[in-house]
Amino acid sequence: MSLVIATKYNGVQLGGSIDSMVGLFGYYRDPSRHAKDAQPGTNVVPMSLGEITDIYNTAFAETFSAEQVYKKVTGIQHATYKEVDDSYKGNESKYNKSIKWNEVIYFKKDKMYLMQIWWYRRSATSPATPDKYTIEGDKVIIL
């Protein structure tokens, strides 16, 4: 396992299931990924279908296609899911400011997702720093 994957996907399945809002979007506690022009006090995170596919393919032994992942995300638990016939790119400010709490929006034209995560500051875990783990072969040992 590479350090990049361990850090990037820290939090996958935090909510007990990758098919839930918390489990799937758990690693987006990283504030550098949050939209800067969202409403104050909100945590709005954009990500592509490709990124979500990478999460599924990192969390499970089997390999998922983008179409399989798209179908899974449409039924995500603990979130309000909707699709819009629009692009996120070029309309970032409009959607970053209007997305609702615990909502996931899929943009059909550019295969992007936008989600508003309410629990960011309450998270008990965060991406590890090098002094908190060691790498032994293909394992990451948390100290």
N, C-alpha and C positions, 0 to 999 in steps of 0.2 A: 504494500500500500504506500503510495507516495504521500509525502508530507502535505503537498498541495491539496490532495483529495481529502485527507484527514482534517485539515483546517477548513477547507471550503464547505464540506458537507457535515461539519460538526453540528449536531442538532437534528439531523434527519432521523425521524421516528421518535422525536422527543415526546410527541403526544400519544405514543402507543401504536400509531398506525400511520404509514406514509400516505394513506388515503384520507387523512384529515388535514385541516388547515394548519394546525400546529406541527404535525409530523412532516408535511411536505415543505412548508415554508420556514421551518425551524432555523435553518442556517442563515436566514436573512436578518439576524440580529446585528450584523455588521453595518454601522451607520453610514459607511462610505457608499453602500448600495441604495440608500434611501433617497427618494426624490427631494431635491433641495427646495423646490417651489410648492410643496404641499402645504396644506393648512397647518398652522402652528400646533404642535402637540400631537401630530399624527405621524405614523410611520408608513409611508407609501413606497412600495418596492416594485419596480418593473423587472420582468425576466422573460426570456424567450422560451418558446416550446422546446428548443434545443437544449437549453439549460435544465428545464424540468426533466427532459428525457435523460440527460446525464445523471440527474439525481436518482431517478429510478434505476438506471443501469449501474450505479454505484452501490445502491442499497440492497440490490437483489442479485442472486447468482444468474438468473435468466436475463436475456437481453430483450428489451422492449423497443418497438419501433415508435417513431413520433406519433403515428396514428393511434397506436395502442395507448400511449400516455395521454394523448388528447382525450380519448374516450374515458379514461380513468378520472382525469381532472374535471370533466363535466359533472361528475357525481361526487365531487369532494364534500366531505363531511364538515360540519361546523363552520360553514361559510355560505354566503349568498353568491351564487355563480350566475353570471350573465355574459352573453356574447354581443358584440356590436360589429356592424358592417362598416368598420372604419380602421384607420391605422393609428397606432400609438405614436409612432415617429412623426413629428410635425404637429402633433396635438397634445404633447406632453403636459403643458401647463393646464390646459382645459380639463383633462382627466385627472391629473394629480390633485387638483383643487376640488374636484366634485365627487371623487370616489367616497363611498360610505364605509363605515366601520365594518370590519370583517367581510368585506366584499372582494370577490375575484372577478375581474373583467378580462375576457378574451377578445383580442382584436383580430378579426378574421383576415384583414388585408395584409398584415405583416407578421402574423402568428406570434404575437406578444401577449403577455399576461401582465396585469397590474393588480396588486393586492394591497389592502390596508390592514396592517397588523397592529393590534392594540396592545399586545403584551410585551413588547420589546424591553422596556426597562425593568420588568419584573422577572426576566429570565435569570435562572440560577446559574446557568453555564454560559461560557463565552469561548470564542476560539482560543485554543491553547497557545502559549508562548513557549519558545524553545526550552526554557528552564522548567517546564511542567511535564515534559515527556522525554522519552528516549526511543530511538529506532533500533530494533533488533531484527535484522533480515527484513521480512515482509510484515512485521508487526510494529505497531506503535504502542509503547507502554506508557500509560499515564501515571505520573508519580504522585 
